[in-house]
């Protein structure tokens, strides 16, 4: 979201010729531009065309000299890409790559999980923070969303590493976290943050934030990030017609408030400018990995403590619970006119009087017979 979309592109056959002239495979181009190999193949066959920042990166890769293409696409620090770490440090090796038909016959350089994660983070995090800021209008929430997404990616790295689009996986996770309605319950999110300094930037951000979240996300993915309509629909979990309807509605809402942005190219340019004016920096990848590991340890310990508590409660219940069945006492019943025997309890006044009289009588009285021992 940092370049304009008006870069002229040659025809499909010329794209293929330029790629082969630079000794690049479709997988190499996909890794440099940040898309899948199937997307590059569809560009070279004419089924689709690149858009937005992807179009700029693709054109720059095919037209610039080899020693300049990699730093311009990967970043100022020339961070190696996870699939081709050696090309960022030595751009001249691009000419030594084998033809497309021989790429599977040569060994692919491997990276450790830490190196691959750090490369993906350096490649995606800076732009993703700016995109999330346009999605939420909050700087701290944008940074937090990206960090949480990468922490989850590190926790599930075996799954993310083999995903066909790891950058898209992280982007979707960050967007989902940023748009969660639970953030409204947090105290610091009940007060708005300071808006951008420029009046035009404030107006555009205000229009974006007034859109429904799903419309805002669709507009950002299509006119901001530069995804095509099927990819936008897949990432927003909608059908292609539904995504197209949301996009048109969002564009109409923006054009109604800001008529100068009715042209999609101008809207893309203004989104890029709005994202670039904020000095939003992501944390270091080591910090994100450490935070993810600490969070995993915390939840592991909590799960262990809960399991121990559950086992203790179960043991206590087994020790104190009765181990056999005791039938309840049946209530008394009248048998042949004999009144039921009352259970022991407090004596009545008549019974107390009779008890006292019997205790006061002597054993030698005429009313009592005492057996004698002979």
DRENMI-979961 format. One record per atom (N, C-alpha, C): residue in one letter; y, x, z. Coordinates in steps of 0.05 Angstrom, whole numbers, plus 5000, padded with zeros to 4 digits. Example, Ala and Ser with C-alpha at 12.3 -4.5 7.8 and 13.67 -1.06 7.14 Angstrom:
2
A488652645156
A491052465156
A493452645156
S495552575142
S497952735143
S500152585157
REM end
This chain:
374
X497650165000
X500050005000
X502550175000
X502450404987
X504750584987
X505750634959
X504550514938
X505450564910
X505750304895
X507250314873
X507650084857
X505350034838
X505049794828
X502649734811
X503149764782
X505449854773
X506149844745
X505350094730
X503150224737
X502250464724
X500650384699
X501350474675
X499850404651
X497050524652
X495050374642
X492350464643
X491250464614
X489750674607
X488450684580
X486150484579
X484950464555
X482750284552
X480250374566
X478150204566
X475650274581
X474350534570
X474250554543
X472950794532
X474551044538
X477151024539
X478751254545
X478451334575
X478051134592
X477651194621
X475051354624
X472951274610
X470451414611
X470751694600
X472251724578
X472551994567
X474152174585
X476252074598
X477752234616
X476052324640
X474452144650
X472752214673
X470752434665
X469452404642
X467552614634
X468952874627
X471452854617
X472953104612
X473553264637
X473753124660
X474153264685
X471553324700
X469253264686
X466653324698
X466253174724
X467052914724
X466652744748
X464652534741
X463052464761
X461252234758
X462551984768
X461351754763
X462351504773
X462351504803
X460351624815
X460251644845
X462551814856
X463252034841
X465452204850
X468052044849
X468551894827
X471051734825
X471151524847
X468851394852
X468751184873
X469451304900
X468351534906
X468851664932
X471751744935
X473051844913
X475851924915
X477751694917
X477151484902
X478951254901
X478551064925
X476151074936
X475550894959
X474350624951
X472850614929
X471550374921
X468550434917
X467050234908
X464250264903
X463750364874
X461350474870
X460750574843
X460550344823
X459750104832
X459649874814
X462449794805
X464449834822
X467149764814
X468149954792
X467550214795
X468350404774
X466950344748
X464450264749
X462950204725
X464149954711
X465049754727
X466249524715
X468949594703
X470449784714
X472949874701
X472450004674
X470350174672
X469750314648
X468550134626
X467449914634
X466349724615
X468349504607
X470649494620
X472649304614
X472349034627
X470449004645
X470148744658
X472348684678
X473348894692
X475548864711
X477449094707
X479749074719
X481749284718
X482749344747
X483349594753
X484249654780
X487049544785
X487649484810
X490249374818
X491349524842
X494049494845
X495349594868
X495049894873
X494749964898
X494450244905
X491950374893
X489850204889
X487450314877
X488050394848
X489650244834
X490350304806
X491950574805
X493850604824
X495350854825
X493551094831
X491751064850
X489951284857
X488051354834
X487051154820
X485251194798
X486651334775
X489051244768
X490551374746
X491351654753
X492051704778
X492851974787
X490452164786
X488052064793
X485652234793
X484952314764
X485352134745
X484552194717
X486652354702
X489052354710
X491252474694
X492252734706
X492152774732
X493253014744
X491253244742
X492253494744
X490453724744
X488653714768
X486353854766
X484353844787
X485453944814
X487154144814
X488054254839
X490054084853
X491053874840
X492953694853
X491853424859
X489653344846
X488753074849
X487653014876
X486153194888
X484853134914
X486853114936
X488753304941
X490653254962
X492353004959
X492952924935
X494652694931
X493152434939
X490552434935
X488952194940
X487952184969
X487052404979
X485852405005
X487852415027
X490152555023
X492152565043
X493452835044
X495552855060
X497053105062
X495353325074
X493453255092
X491853455105
X489353525089
X488953395065
X486653455048
X484053435063
X483653215078
X481153175093
X478853135074
X476653275078
X474353235060
X473252955061
X472352865038
X471052605038
X468152635048
X467052425061
X464352445072
X462252525051
X462552425026
X460552485006
X460852754992
X463352864991
X463853114977
X465753284994
X464853415015
X466653565032
X467753815020
X466253925001
X467154184990
X469454154971
X469953924959
X471953904938
X474753894950
X475153804975
X477753804986
X478754084992
X476954265000
X477754535006
X477854704981
X476254644961
X476154804936
X476254614913
X478654524904
X478754344882
X477754454856
X477754714854
X476854824828
X473954784824
X472354704844
X469554664841
X468954404826
X470954244822
X470453994808
X469354044780
X470254264767
X469354314740
X466454404740
X465354484764
X462554574765
X460554354769
X461554104772
X459653884778
X457953824753
X455453734757
X453653684735
X454353424721
X453353394697
X453753134682
X452452904698
X453252664690
X452452434705
X449352404706
X448052474685
X445152444684
X443652634702
X444952854711
X443653054728
X444453044757
X446152854765
X447152844792
X444952794812
X442852634805
X440752574824
X438752804826
X438853004808
X436853214809
X437753444827
X440253454835
X441353664852
X441553574881
X441253754900
X441553674928
X444353594935
X444653384951
X447253294960
X447953414987
X450353544989
X451053665015
X451253455036
X450053505059
X449953315081
X451953385103
X452953185117
X454753225139
X453453115164
X454353215187
X453453105212
X454852835216
X453752655232
X455052395237
X457952425247
X458452625263
X461152665273
X463052735251
X462252915233
X463953005211
X464452765191
X462352615186
X462652385168
X464452175179
X464252125205
X465951925218
X468852025218
X469352275224
X472052375225
X473352365197
X471752425176
X472752415149
X473552125141
X471751935148
X472451655142
X474851565158
X475151655183
X477451575199
X480051685187
X479951945180
X482352065168
X483151945142
X481151845127
X481651725101
X482751445102
X481951295123
X482651005124
X484550925145
X484551065168
X486050965192
X489050945187
X490351145176
X493351125174
X494250875158
X492950825135
X493750595119
X492850335132
X490650345146
X489550095159
X491450005182
X492650195196
X494450125218
X496949975206
X497950075183
X500249945171
X499549665160
X497149645149
X496249375139
X496049185162
X494849265185
X494549085208
X497149015220
X499149185218
X501849115227
X502948885211
X502648895184
X503548675168
X502048415174
X499548445184
X497948205190
X498748075216
X499648235235
X500248135262
X503148145270
X504648335259
X507448375267
X507748515293
X505548635304
X505548775330
X504549055326
X506049245334
X505349525330
X503049605348
X503149545374
X501049625392
X498349485385
X498549235378
X496149085370
X494949205345
X496549305326
X495549425302
X493949675309
X495149855325
X493650095333
X491150025348
X491349835367
X488949765383
X486749645365
X487449485346
X485449365328
X483949575312
X485449765301
X484149975286
X482350145303
X483250215327
X481650375345
X479150225353
X479349965360
X476949815367
X475049795343
X476049765319
X474349745296
X472750005292
X474150235295
X472750485291
X470950555314
X471650465338
X469750505361
X467150345356
X467450105346
X465049945339
X463550075316
X464950185297
X463650325275
X462150565285
X463250715303
X461850945314
X459450865331
X459650645345
X457450545361
X455150445342
X455850345319
X453850255300
X453850425275
X454150685278
X454450865256
X452050875237
X449550865247
X447350855227
X447550625208
X448650395217
X448950175199
X451350215180
X453550305191
X456050345176
X455750565155
X454350775162
X454051005144
X452650935118
X450850745119
X449350675095
X450450425082
X452650325092
X453950085080
X455150165053
X455049985034
X456150045007
X459150075007
X460449975027
X463350005029
X464150045059
X463850295069
X464550335098
X467450265104
X469250335086
X472150275091
X472549975092
X471249825075
X471549535077
X470349425103
X468149545112
X466949455137
X468849485160
X470149715162
X472049765183
X474549595180
X475449555156
X477849385151
X477349105160
X475048995153
X474348715161
X474148695191
X473048885204
X472848885233
X475548895246
X477349065236
X479949085247
X481548835243
X481348705220
X482748455215
X481748235233
X479148225237
X478048015255
X479048045283
X479048295293
X480048335320
X483048275322
X484548355302
X487448315303
X488148015303
X486647855288
X487247565286
X485847395307
X484547515326
X483147365347
X485147195363
X484546935367
X486446765382
X486546835412
X484646995422
X484547055450
X486947235458
X488247365438
X490447535445
X492847375457
X492847115452
X495046955463
X494846935493
X492546985505
X492246975533
X493247225548
X493747435533
X494647675546
X497647665551
X498347775574
X501147755583
X503047895564
X502248145555
X504148295539
X504448185511
X502647995503
X502847885476
X504347615476
X505247535500
X506747285501
X509747325494
X510647565491
X513347625484
X513347775457
X515147695439
X515247825413
X516248105414
X515348275396
X516248555394
X518848565378
X520148795379
X522648835365
X522048815335
X523648665320
X523148635291
X524148885276
X523548915250
X524549135235
X527649135234
X528749365229
X531649395229
X533049255206
X531849275182
X533149155158
X532848855157
X534948715148
X534948425146
X532748325126
X532548465103
X530448385084
X527648425095
X527248635109
X524648685121
X523948475143
X526048395159
X525548195179
X524947925166
X526247865144
X525747605130
X522947605119
X522047815107
X519347825095
X517247805117
X517547955139
X515547945160
X515547675173
X517847545176
X517847275187
X516447075170
X516747105143
X515246925125
X512246975127
X511447225129
X508547285131
X507347165156
X508747195178
X507647105204
X507646805207
X509146665190
X509046375191
X506846255174
X505546425158
X503246335142
X500846295161
X499046115154
X496546105170
X495046375168
X493646445189
X492346715188
X490546765164
X489046565156
X487146615133
X488746645107
X490946505104
X492646535080
X494046805081
X494946885104
X496347145107
X494347375100
X491947345109
X489947555104
X489247565074
X488947335062
X488347335033
X490647465017
X493047395024
X495347515010
X495547815014
X494947905038
X495048195043
X492948345028
X490548235027
X488348365014
X488748384984
X489848164972
X490148154943
X492648294933
X494948214944
X497548324936
X498348574951
X497148634973
X497848864989
X495849094985
X493349054992
X491249254989
X490549304961
X490449084945
X489749114916
X486949044910
X485548894927
X482848804920
X482948594898
X480748574883
X480648354863
X479848094877
X479847884862
X479447614875
X476647584886
X474447664873
X471747644885
X471547814911
X472648054911
X472548214935
X474148094958
X476447974951
X478047844972
X476547604983
X475247444965
X473747214974
X471447294992
X470047514985
X467747605001
X468747705029
X470947845030
X471847945056
X472947725074
X474047515062
X474947295078
X472847075082
X470447125072
X468146935075
X468846665063
X469846665039
X470546425025
X469546444996
X469446214983
X468746224954
X471146324938
X470546404914
X472746504897
X474846294891
X474146044885
X476245844881
X477845794906
X476545794930
X478045754954
X480045984959
X479046234954
X480846464958
X483246454938
X482746364913
X484846334894
X486846124903
X485945904914
X487745694924
X489445794947
X488245944965
X489746054988
X491846254978
X491146414959
X493046614948
X495446474935
X494946264919
X497146124906
X498845984926
X497645864947
X499245734967
X500945934982
X499846164989
X501346375003
X503646474986
X503146524960
X505346614943
X507546404941
X506746154939
X508745944937
X510445934962
X509145964986
X510645955011
X512646195013
X511746425004
X513546655004
X515846624984
X515246524960
X517346484940
X519246274948
X518446074963
X520245864972
X522345974990
X521646165008
X523546285026
X525046525014
X523546674997
X524746914985
X524246894955
X525946764939
X525446734911
X525246994895
X526447204905
X526247454890
X523447574891
X521647474908
X518947574910
X516947394896
X517847224878
X516047054863
X514347204843
X515247444835
X513647614817
X511647774834
X509047764827
X507047904844
X507648204846
X508548334825
X509048624826
X511248684847
X513348514847
X515548554866
X514548504895
X512848304898
X511748254925
X510048484935
X508448594917
X506848834924
X508649064932
X510749114918
X512549334924
X513949284951
X514749044957
X516048994982
X514149005006
X511648925001
X509648955023
X509249255029
X509149415008
X508749705012
X511149825027
X513549745020
X515949845033
X515949755063
X515349505068
X515349415095
X513349555112
X511049615101
X508949765116
X509750055121
X511150175102
X511750455104
X514150515122
X515850315128
X518250375144
X517450415173
X515250305182
X514450325210
X512850585213
X513750755232
X512351005237
X509950955255
X507850855244
X505450785259
X503451005254
X502651125276
X500651345274
X498151265290
X495851315278
X493351255291
X492651485310
X490951425329
X489951635347
X488151835333
X487652055346
X485852255335
X482952145334
X481452235314
X478652125313
X476952205337
X477552435349
X475952515372
X476552325395
X479052235398
X479852045419
X478451785415
X478351695390
X477051435384
X474051455390
X472751675381
X469951705387
X469351715417
X471051855432
X470651875461
X471051605474
X473051445465
X473351185475
X471051005470
X469851025445
X467550865439
X465150935456
X464751195460
X462451285476
X462851195505
X465251215515
X465751135543
X465250835546
X466150685526
X465650395527
X462650335527
X461150475510
X458250435509
X456950505535
X457850725548
X456750795574
X457350585595
X459750475594
X460550275613
X458750025611
X458349935586
X456749695582
X453749755589
X452849995584
X450150065591
X449750055621
X451650175635
X451450165665
X451649885675
X453349725664
X453549445672
X450949295667
X449649345644
X447149215638
X444949305658
X444949565665
X442949665684
X443449545711
X445949525720
X446549405746
X445749115747
X446248965726
X445448685725
X442448655725
X441048835711
X438148825711
X437048875739
X438149075753
X437249135780
X437748905799
X440148775796
X440748545813
X438848315807
X438148275782
X436348055775
X433548115787
X432648365785
X430048435796
X430048395826
X432148485840
X432348455869
X432248155877
X433747985863
X433747705870
X431047575865
X429647665844
X427047555838
X425047645860
X425247905868
X423447995889
X423847855915
X426447805923
X427047665948
X425947375947
X426247255924
X425246985921
X422146975924
X420747165912
X417847175915
X416947225943
X418547385958
X417747445986
X418147216005
X420247066000
X420946846019
X419946576010
X419046545987
X418046275977
X415346215990
X414645965996
X411945896006
X409845965986
X407546055998
X405346145980
X403045945979
X403345705992
X401245495990
X402645225993
X401145025985
X402244755986
X401744626012
X403744506024
X403544356049
X404144066043
X402143896047
X402543606042
X404443496063
X406243326056
X407943206076
X406443006094
X407442966119
X406142776138
X406742486129
X404542336128
X404842056119
X406141896142
X407741696135
X408941536157
X406741366171
X407341306197
X405441146213
X405140856202
X402740746206
X402240476197
X400840316220
X401240056220
X399939876240
X397039826233
X395239876252
X392339836248
X391339626267
X390439396257
X389339176272
X391239096295
X393739076289
X395638976309
X396639186329
X395539436328
X396439646346
X398939766334
X401039766350
X403539886339
X403140176333
X404540286313
X404340566306
X405440746329
X404140976331
X405041166351
X407641296343
X409541266361
X412141376355
X412141676357
X413741796342
X413842096343
X415442176367
X414842416378
X416342516401
X419342516396
X420842436416
X423742436414
X425042376440
X427442296439
X429042236464
X427941976476
X427541986503
X426541746517
X428741536520
X427841296519
X429741076523
X430341036553
X432240866559
X432940816587
X430640706603
X429140526591
X426840406606
X424740616611
X424240786591
X422241006595
X423141206615
X425641266616
X426741446636
X426441336664
X426941076667
X426740936693
X423840936702
X421940886684
X419140886692
X418141166699
X419141366684
X418441636690
X419341726717
X421741646725
X422841716752
X421241576774
X420541326769
X418941176789
X416241296794
X414841376773
X412241496776
X412441766790
X414441916786
X414742166800
X415342136829
X416741916836
X417441866864
X415241756881
X413141646870
X410941526885
X409241746897
X408241706921
X406441896934
X403641856924
X401942056927
X399242036918
X397441866936
X398341816962
X396741676981
X397541376983
X399141296966
X400041016967
X397840826959
X398040576967
X395940386961
X395740316931
X397940376917
X397740306888
X396340516872
X395640746884
X394540966868
X391841056880
X389941096864
X387341196872
X387141486865
X386341646884
X386041936880
X383142006882
X381942126863
X379142206865
X378742416886
X376642406900
X376042606921
X373742776912
X373843026920
X371743216913
X369643216936
X367243166930
X365043156950
X363443406948
REM end
